[in-house]
Amino acid sequence: MSKRIVCPCEDLTDRDIERATDVAGLDLEAVKRFCGVATGPCQGKQCLLATQQLLRELGAAEPGTIVHRPPVNPLPLGLLAGEVER
């Protein structure tokens, strides 16, 4: 297996994901919890499909998907845009 970056936000390679499956199995949510894939700033937008494909290559019939959770304290978009003061 080549060494390629799968999750650029968390700097995880295909080897890191493969090692995580040794402990967490071939379930994507379990791998996420073990090594942090798809937990960076992009929340999986850059790495989710690549990770699912890698898990299939490693033998997962259906690797599943991750659970997206809303922020603990939601922010109004105007606040992020600088239009509203908190």
Secondary structure, 3 states (H helix, E strand, C coil): CCCCEEECCCCEEHHHHHHHHHHHCCCHHHHHHHHCCCCCCCCCCCCHHHHHHHHHHCCCCCCCCCCCCCCCCCCCHHHHHCCCCC
